[in-house]
Amino acid sequence: MERVIIAQEDDLRIVRALSMARNIRFMKYRVEFHLESVPGL
Protein backbone atom coordinates (compact mmCIF):
# COMPACT_ATOMS: atom_id res chain seq x y z
CA MET A 1 0.00 0.00 0.00
CA GLU A 2 1.25 3.46 -0.85
CA ARG A 3 0.49 6.44 1.35
CA VAL A 4 0.36 10.08 0.30
CA ILE A 5 1.04 13.29 2.20
CA ILE A 6 -0.51 16.35 0.58
CA ALA A 7 0.50 19.86 1.60
CA GLN A 8 0.81 23.32 0.11
CA GLU A 9 4.58 23.43 0.69
CA ASP A 10 7.29 21.14 1.93
CA ASP A 11 9.47 21.94 4.90
CA LEU A 12 12.40 20.41 6.72
CA ARG A 13 10.17 18.29 8.98
CA ILE A 14 8.41 16.69 6.01
CA VAL A 15 11.71 16.07 4.20
CA ARG A 16 13.20 14.41 7.28
CA ALA A 17 10.12 12.29 7.94
CA LEU A 18 9.95 11.10 4.34
CA SER A 19 13.64 10.19 4.34
CA MET A 20 12.94 7.67 7.13
CA ALA A 21 9.66 6.32 5.78
CA ARG A 22 8.89 3.94 2.97
CA ASN A 23 5.94 3.87 0.60
CA ILE A 24 4.97 7.47 1.28
CA ARG A 25 4.68 9.89 -1.60
CA PHE A 26 4.65 13.66 -1.07
CA MET A 27 2.50 15.85 -3.30
CA LYS A 28 2.03 19.61 -3.23
CA TYR A 29 -1.30 21.18 -4.09
CA ARG A 30 -2.03 24.39 -5.90
CA VAL A 31 -5.34 26.25 -5.89
CA GLU A 32 -6.31 28.67 -8.63
CA PHE A 33 -9.48 30.66 -9.12
CA HIS A 34 -10.70 33.32 -11.48
CA LEU A 35 -13.18 36.16 -11.05
CA GLU A 36 -15.72 36.94 -13.74
CA SER A 37 -17.93 39.98 -14.13
CA VAL A 38 -21.65 39.29 -14.22
CA PRO A 39 -23.37 41.51 -16.82
CA GLY A 40 -26.39 43.42 -15.56
CA LEU A 41 -25.56 43.16 -11.86
N, CA, C and O atoms as a Maestro MAE file, in Angstrom:
{
 s_m_m2io_version
 :::
 2.0.0
}

f_m_ct {
 s_m_title
 :::
 protein
 m_atom[164] {
  # First column is atom index #
  i_m_mmod_type
  r_m_x_coord
  r_m_y_coord
  r_m_z_coord
  i_m_residue_number
  s_m_chain_name
  s_m_pdb_residue_name
  s_m_pdb_atom_name
  i_m_atomic_number
  :::
  1 25 0.840 -1.164 0.000 1 A "MET " " N  " 7
  2 3 0.000 0.000 0.000 1 A "MET " " CA " 6
  3 2 0.890 1.233 0.000 1 A "MET " " C  " 6
  4 15 1.886 1.302 0.721 1 A "MET " " O  " 8
  5 25 0.515 2.195 -0.814 2 A "GLU " " N  " 7
  6 3 1.252 3.458 -0.848 2 A "GLU " " CA " 6
  7 2 0.448 4.524 -0.118 2 A "GLU " " C  " 6
  8 15 -0.774 4.586 -0.247 2 A "GLU " " O  " 8
  9 25 1.121 5.342 0.631 3 A "ARG " " N  " 7
  10 3 0.486 6.441 1.352 3 A "ARG " " CA " 6
  11 2 0.913 7.762 0.733 3 A "ARG " " C  " 6
  12 15 1.975 7.856 0.116 3 A "ARG " " O  " 8
  13 25 0.085 8.771 0.901 4 A "VAL " " N  " 7
  14 3 0.357 10.080 0.302 4 A "VAL " " CA " 6
  15 2 0.202 11.161 1.359 4 A "VAL " " C  " 6
  16 15 -0.761 11.160 2.126 4 A "VAL " " O  " 8
  17 25 1.148 12.074 1.390 5 A "ILE " " N  " 7
  18 3 1.039 13.288 2.199 5 A "ILE " " CA " 6
  19 2 0.837 14.430 1.213 5 A "ILE " " C  " 6
  20 15 1.598 14.585 0.258 5 A "ILE " " O  " 8
  21 25 -0.200 15.228 1.459 6 A "ILE " " N  " 7
  22 3 -0.506 16.347 0.581 6 A "ILE " " CA " 6
  23 2 -0.430 17.633 1.398 6 A "ILE " " C  " 6
  24 15 -1.064 17.755 2.446 6 A "ILE " " O  " 8
  25 25 0.351 18.587 0.905 7 A "ALA " " N  " 7
  26 3 0.499 19.863 1.600 7 A "ALA " " CA " 6
  27 2 0.746 20.962 0.579 7 A "ALA " " C  " 6
  28 15 1.079 20.692 -0.575 7 A "ALA " " O  " 8
  29 25 0.579 22.193 1.013 8 A "GLN " " N  " 7
  30 3 0.812 23.317 0.113 8 A "GLN " " CA " 6
  31 2 2.300 23.507 -0.166 8 A "GLN " " C  " 6
  32 15 2.684 23.850 -1.285 8 A "GLN " " O  " 8
  33 25 3.135 23.286 0.842 9 A "GLU " " N  " 7
  34 3 4.580 23.430 0.686 9 A "GLU " " CA " 6
  35 2 5.279 22.356 1.503 9 A "GLU " " C  " 6
  36 15 4.717 21.818 2.457 9 A "GLU " " O  " 8
  37 25 6.498 22.055 1.121 10 A "ASP " " N  " 7
  38 3 7.287 21.136 1.934 10 A "ASP " " CA " 6
  39 2 8.124 21.944 2.914 10 A "ASP " " C  " 6
  40 15 8.354 23.138 2.717 10 A "ASP " " O  " 8
  41 25 8.566 21.296 3.948 11 A "ASP " " N  " 7
  42 3 9.466 21.938 4.896 11 A "ASP " " CA " 6
  43 2 10.445 20.886 5.415 11 A "ASP " " C  " 6
  44 15 10.356 19.713 5.055 11 A "ASP " " O  " 8
  45 25 11.350 21.307 6.240 12 A "LEU " " N  " 7
  46 3 12.403 20.412 6.718 12 A "LEU " " CA " 6
  47 2 11.833 19.218 7.470 12 A "LEU " " C  " 6
  48 15 12.367 18.115 7.360 12 A "LEU " " O  " 8
  49 25 10.768 19.411 8.227 13 A "ARG " " N  " 7
  50 3 10.168 18.292 8.978 13 A "ARG " " CA " 6
  51 2 9.618 17.221 8.048 13 A "ARG " " C  " 6
  52 15 9.790 16.027 8.292 13 A "ARG " " O  " 8
  53 25 8.953 17.657 6.975 14 A "ILE " " N  " 7
  54 3 8.413 16.692 6.011 14 A "ILE " " CA " 6
  55 2 9.547 15.958 5.313 14 A "ILE " " C  " 6
  56 15 9.494 14.738 5.160 14 A "ILE " " O  " 8
  57 25 10.565 16.685 4.891 15 A "VAL " " N  " 7
  58 3 11.706 16.070 4.204 15 A "VAL " " CA " 6
  59 2 12.368 15.030 5.102 15 A "VAL " " C  " 6
  60 15 12.687 13.932 4.646 15 A "VAL " " O  " 8
  61 25 12.574 15.358 6.348 16 A "ARG " " N  " 7
  62 3 13.196 14.407 7.280 16 A "ARG " " CA " 6
  63 2 12.320 13.187 7.509 16 A "ARG " " C  " 6
  64 15 12.809 12.057 7.509 16 A "ARG " " O  " 8
  65 25 11.031 13.412 7.703 17 A "ALA " " N  " 7
  66 3 10.118 12.294 7.942 17 A "ALA " " CA " 6
  67 2 10.065 11.366 6.733 17 A "ALA " " C  " 6
  68 15 10.070 10.144 6.888 17 A "ALA " " O  " 8
  69 25 10.016 11.933 5.539 18 A "LEU " " N  " 7
  70 3 9.953 11.102 4.338 18 A "LEU " " CA " 6
  71 2 11.256 10.345 4.095 18 A "LEU " " C  " 6
  72 15 11.241 9.268 3.499 18 A "LEU " " O  " 8
  73 25 12.363 10.887 4.542 19 A "SER " " N  " 7
  74 3 13.637 10.195 4.341 19 A "SER " " CA " 6
  75 2 13.728 8.928 5.193 19 A "SER " " C  " 6
  76 15 14.521 8.036 4.893 19 A "SER " " O  " 8
  77 25 12.921 8.845 6.254 20 A "MET " " N  " 7
  78 3 12.937 7.673 7.129 20 A "MET " " CA " 6
  79 2 11.768 6.726 6.881 20 A "MET " " C  " 6
  80 15 11.702 5.647 7.469 20 A "MET " " O  " 8
  81 25 10.856 7.128 6.018 21 A "ALA " " N  " 7
  82 3 9.660 6.322 5.784 21 A "ALA " " CA " 6
  83 2 9.701 5.695 4.398 21 A "ALA " " C  " 6
  84 15 10.358 6.194 3.485 21 A "ALA " " O  " 8
  85 25 8.986 4.597 4.270 22 A "ARG " " N  " 7
  86 3 8.890 3.938 2.971 22 A "ARG " " CA " 6
  87 2 7.439 3.985 2.507 22 A "ARG " " C  " 6
  88 15 6.513 4.074 3.313 22 A "ARG " " O  " 8
  89 25 7.267 3.924 1.210 23 A "ASN " " N  " 7
  90 3 5.939 3.872 0.603 23 A "ASN " " CA " 6
  91 2 5.074 5.084 0.933 23 A "ASN " " C  " 6
  92 15 3.854 4.973 1.055 23 A "ASN " " O  " 8
  93 25 5.712 6.235 1.076 24 A "ILE " " N  " 7
  94 3 4.966 7.470 1.280 24 A "ILE " " CA " 6
  95 2 5.389 8.454 0.194 24 A "ILE " " C  " 6
  96 15 6.571 8.760 0.034 24 A "ILE " " O  " 8
  97 25 4.415 8.932 -0.534 25 A "ARG " " N  " 7
  98 3 4.679 9.893 -1.597 25 A "ARG " " CA " 6
  99 2 4.226 11.266 -1.131 25 A "ARG " " C  " 6
  100 15 3.179 11.391 -0.494 25 A "ARG " " O  " 8
  101 25 4.995 12.289 -1.437 26 A "PHE " " N  " 7
  102 3 4.648 13.664 -1.066 26 A "PHE " " CA " 6
  103 2 4.174 14.395 -2.308 26 A "PHE " " C  " 6
  104 15 4.825 14.357 -3.352 26 A "PHE " " O  " 8
  105 25 3.035 15.061 -2.187 27 A "MET " " N  " 7
  106 3 2.499 15.847 -3.296 27 A "MET " " CA " 6
  107 2 2.113 17.226 -2.784 27 A "MET " " C  " 6
  108 15 1.544 17.364 -1.702 27 A "MET " " O  " 8
  109 25 2.430 18.246 -3.577 28 A "LYS " " N  " 7
  110 3 2.032 19.605 -3.233 28 A "LYS " " CA " 6
  111 2 0.776 19.951 -4.023 28 A "LYS " " C  " 6
  112 15 0.600 19.519 -5.162 28 A "LYS " " O  " 8
  113 25 -0.101 20.748 -3.389 29 A "TYR " " N  " 7
  114 3 -1.299 21.178 -4.092 29 A "TYR " " CA " 6
  115 2 -1.201 22.652 -4.450 29 A "TYR " " C  " 6
  116 15 -0.465 23.424 -3.836 29 A "TYR " " O  " 8
  117 25 -1.963 23.004 -5.455 30 A "ARG " " N  " 7
  118 3 -2.029 24.391 -5.904 30 A "ARG " " CA " 6
  119 2 -3.495 24.707 -6.180 30 A "ARG " " C  " 6
  120 15 -4.190 23.925 -6.828 30 A "ARG " " O  " 8
  121 25 -3.958 25.836 -5.696 31 A "VAL " " N  " 7
  122 3 -5.339 26.249 -5.894 31 A "VAL " " CA " 6
  123 2 -5.346 27.508 -6.743 31 A "VAL " " C  " 6
  124 15 -4.627 28.467 -6.463 31 A "VAL " " O  " 8
  125 25 -6.163 27.493 -7.775 32 A "GLU " " N  " 7
  126 3 -6.311 28.667 -8.626 32 A "GLU " " CA " 6
  127 2 -7.799 28.993 -8.749 32 A "GLU " " C  " 6
  128 15 -8.641 28.096 -8.766 32 A "GLU " " O  " 8
  129 25 -8.106 30.267 -8.833 33 A "PHE " " N  " 7
  130 3 -9.479 30.659 -9.118 33 A "PHE " " CA " 6
  131 2 -9.472 31.935 -9.940 33 A "PHE " " C  " 6
  132 15 -8.496 32.685 -9.953 33 A "PHE " " O  " 8
  133 25 -10.563 32.157 -10.611 34 A "HIS " " N  " 7
  134 3 -10.698 33.322 -11.484 34 A "HIS " " CA " 6
  135 2 -12.001 34.044 -11.139 34 A "HIS " " C  " 6
  136 15 -12.995 33.411 -10.781 34 A "HIS " " O  " 8
  137 25 -11.986 35.355 -11.250 35 A "LEU " " N  " 7
  138 3 -13.182 36.159 -11.045 35 A "LEU " " CA " 6
  139 2 -13.734 36.600 -12.392 35 A "LEU " " C  " 6
  140 15 -12.990 36.985 -13.294 35 A "LEU " " O  " 8
  141 25 -15.061 36.535 -12.507 36 A "GLU " " N  " 7
  142 3 -15.715 36.939 -13.736 36 A "GLU " " CA " 6
  143 2 -16.779 37.981 -13.422 36 A "GLU " " C  " 6
  144 15 -17.506 37.861 -12.436 36 A "GLU " " O  " 8
  145 25 -16.865 38.992 -14.258 37 A "SER " " N  " 7
  146 3 -17.930 39.981 -14.129 37 A "SER " " CA " 6
  147 2 -19.253 39.339 -14.533 37 A "SER " " C  " 6
  148 15 -19.302 38.481 -15.415 37 A "SER " " O  " 8
  149 25 -20.320 39.771 -13.872 38 A "VAL " " N  " 7
  150 3 -21.652 39.288 -14.220 38 A "VAL " " CA " 6
  151 2 -22.403 40.455 -14.855 38 A "VAL " " C  " 6
  152 15 -22.736 41.415 -14.160 38 A "VAL " " O  " 8
  153 25 -22.677 40.396 -16.146 39 A "PRO " " N  " 7
  154 3 -23.367 41.508 -16.818 39 A "PRO " " CA " 6
  155 2 -24.744 41.784 -16.212 39 A "PRO " " C  " 6
  156 15 -25.493 40.854 -15.911 39 A "PRO " " O  " 8
  157 25 -25.068 43.044 -16.037 40 A "GLY " " N  " 7
  158 3 -26.387 43.425 -15.559 40 A "GLY " " CA " 6
  159 2 -26.516 43.449 -14.040 40 A "GLY " " C  " 6
  160 15 -27.589 43.768 -13.528 40 A "GLY " " O  " 8
  161 25 -25.481 43.131 -13.324 41 A "LEU " " N  " 7
  162 3 -25.564 43.164 -11.861 41 A "LEU " " CA " 6
  163 2 -24.626 44.207 -11.287 41 A "LEU " " C  " 6
  164 15 -24.563 44.376 -10.069 41 A "LEU " " O  " 8
  :::
 }
 m_bond[163] {
  # First column is bond index #
  i_m_from
  i_m_to
  i_m_order
  :::
  1 1 2 1
  2 2 3 1
  3 3 4 2
  4 3 5 1
  5 5 6 1
  6 6 7 1
  7 7 8 2
  8 7 9 1
  9 9 10 1
  10 10 11 1
  11 11 12 2
  12 11 13 1
  13 13 14 1
  14 14 15 1
  15 15 16 2
  16 15 17 1
  17 17 18 1
  18 18 19 1
  19 19 20 2
  20 19 21 1
  21 21 22 1
  22 22 23 1
  23 23 24 2
  24 23 25 1
  25 25 26 1
  26 26 27 1
  27 27 28 2
  28 27 29 1
  29 29 30 1
  30 30 31 1
  31 31 32 2
  32 31 33 1
  33 33 34 1
  34 34 35 1
  35 35 36 2
  36 35 37 1
  37 37 38 1
  38 38 39 1
  39 39 40 2
  40 39 41 1
  41 41 42 1
  42 42 43 1
  43 43 44 2
  44 43 45 1
  45 45 46 1
  46 46 47 1
  47 47 48 2
  48 47 49 1
  49 49 50 1
  50 50 51 1
  51 51 52 2
  52 51 53 1
  53 53 54 1
  54 54 55 1
  55 55 56 2
  56 55 57 1
  57 57 58 1
  58 58 59 1
  59 59 60 2
  60 59 61 1
  61 61 62 1
  62 62 63 1
  63 63 64 2
  64 63 65 1
  65 65 66 1
  66 66 67 1
  67 67 68 2
  68 67 69 1
  69 69 70 1
  70 70 71 1
  71 71 72 2
  72 71 73 1
  73 73 74 1
  74 74 75 1
  75 75 76 2
  76 75 77 1
  77 77 78 1
  78 78 79 1
  79 79 80 2
  80 79 81 1
  81 81 82 1
  82 82 83 1
  83 83 84 2
  84 83 85 1
  85 85 86 1
  86 86 87 1
  87 87 88 2
  88 87 89 1
  89 89 90 1
  90 90 91 1
  91 91 92 2
  92 91 93 1
  93 93 94 1
  94 94 95 1
  95 95 96 2
  96 95 97 1
  97 97 98 1
  98 98 99 1
  99 99 100 2
  100 99 101 1
  101 101 102 1
  102 102 103 1
  103 103 104 2
  104 103 105 1
  105 105 106 1
  106 106 107 1
  107 107 108 2
  108 107 109 1
  109 109 110 1
  110 110 111 1
  111 111 112 2
  112 111 113 1
  113 113 114 1
  114 114 115 1
  115 115 116 2
  116 115 117 1
  117 117 118 1
  118 118 119 1
  119 119 120 2
  120 119 121 1
  121 121 122 1
  122 122 123 1
  123 123 124 2
  124 123 125 1
  125 125 126 1
  126 126 127 1
  127 127 128 2
  128 127 129 1
  129 129 130 1
  130 130 131 1
  131 131 132 2
  132 131 133 1
  133 133 134 1
  134 134 135 1
  135 135 136 2
  136 135 137 1
  137 137 138 1
  138 138 139 1
  139 139 140 2
  140 139 141 1
  141 141 142 1
  142 142 143 1
  143 143 144 2
  144 143 145 1
  145 145 146 1
  146 146 147 1
  147 147 148 2
  148 147 149 1
  149 149 150 1
  150 150 151 1
  151 151 152 2
  152 151 153 1
  153 153 154 1
  154 154 155 1
  155 155 156 2
  156 155 157 1
  157 157 158 1
  158 158 159 1
  159 159 160 2
  160 159 161 1
  161 161 162 1
  162 162 163 1
  163 163 164 2
  :::
 }
}
